[in-house]
């Protein structure tokens, strides 16, 4: 299977946050674009989930908190977050990120699936 990201249906998760996702067996892959840096006055949105998560920064920069450690990642750098570990992210520069979610479970997939794509059809 080839993925043509330009044809994958975009979902606006929040103002300035666009995600295109592809669901594979046991793997959820998402191209995420953040058009603006995070307001530094907004508190971290720390969360955790039962699945492993990884990501590769394609453009821009992020500040990433994994457990009690904080990292700054720029284009070309990648990360892995183990299952059930608290984490959060702040966008430092407009960002393009490729995210990987291993066995995320149907409730997670349904939350982020394109509204006009109820049957795993994600490419236009």
ChimeraX attribute file (.defattr): number of C-alpha atoms within 10 A of each C-alpha:
attribute: neighborCount
match mode: 1-to-1
recipient: residues
	/A:1	4
	/A:2	4
	/A:3	11
	/A:4	9
	/A:5	15
	/A:6	10
	/A:7	11
	/A:8	18
	/A:9	19
	/A:10	21
	/A:11	17
	/A:12	14
	/A:13	14
	/A:14	9
	/A:15	9
	/A:16	12
	/A:17	16
	/A:18	17
	/A:19	24
	/A:20	23
	/A:21	26
	/A:22	21
	/A:23	15
	/A:24	12
	/A:25	7
	/A:26	10
	/A:27	17
	/A:28	19
	/A:29	19
	/A:30	20
	/A:31	20
	/A:32	22
	/A:33	20
	/A:34	21
	/A:35	16
	/A:36	14
	/A:37	16
	/A:38	18
	/A:39	10
	/A:40	10
	/A:41	6
	/A:42	8
	/A:43	9
	/A:44	14
	/A:45	10
	/A:46	13
	/A:47	12
	/A:48	16
	/A:49	15
	/A:50	13
	/A:51	16
	/A:52	18
	/A:53	20
	/A:54	15
	/A:55	18
	/A:56	19
	/A:57	20
	/A:58	18
	/A:59	17
	/A:60	20
	/A:61	22
	/A:62	22
	/A:63	16
	/A:64	18
	/A:65	18
	/A:66	19
	/A:67	15
	/A:68	8
	/A:69	8
	/A:70	13
	/A:71	12
	/A:72	14
	/A:73	18
	/A:74	18
	/A:75	15
	/A:76	12
	/A:77	13
	/A:78	15
	/A:79	14
	/A:80	14
	/A:81	19
	/A:82	16
	/A:83	14
	/A:84	13
	/A:85	16
	/A:86	16
	/A:87	20
	/A:88	15
	/A:89	18
	/A:90	19
	/A:91	20
	/A:92	19
	/A:93	17
	/A:94	16
	/A:95	21
	/A:96	21
	/A:97	22
	/A:98	19
	/A:99	20
	/A:100	20
	/A:101	21
	/A:102	17
	/A:103	17
	/A:104	18
	/A:105	14
	/A:106	8
	/A:107	8
	/A:108	14
	/A:109	18
	/A:110	11
	/A:111	10
	/A:112	15
	/A:113	22
	/A:114	23
	/A:115	12
	/A:116	12
	/A:117	12
	/A:118	10
	/A:119	8
	/A:120	14
	/A:121	14
	/A:122	21
	/A:123	16
	/A:124	9
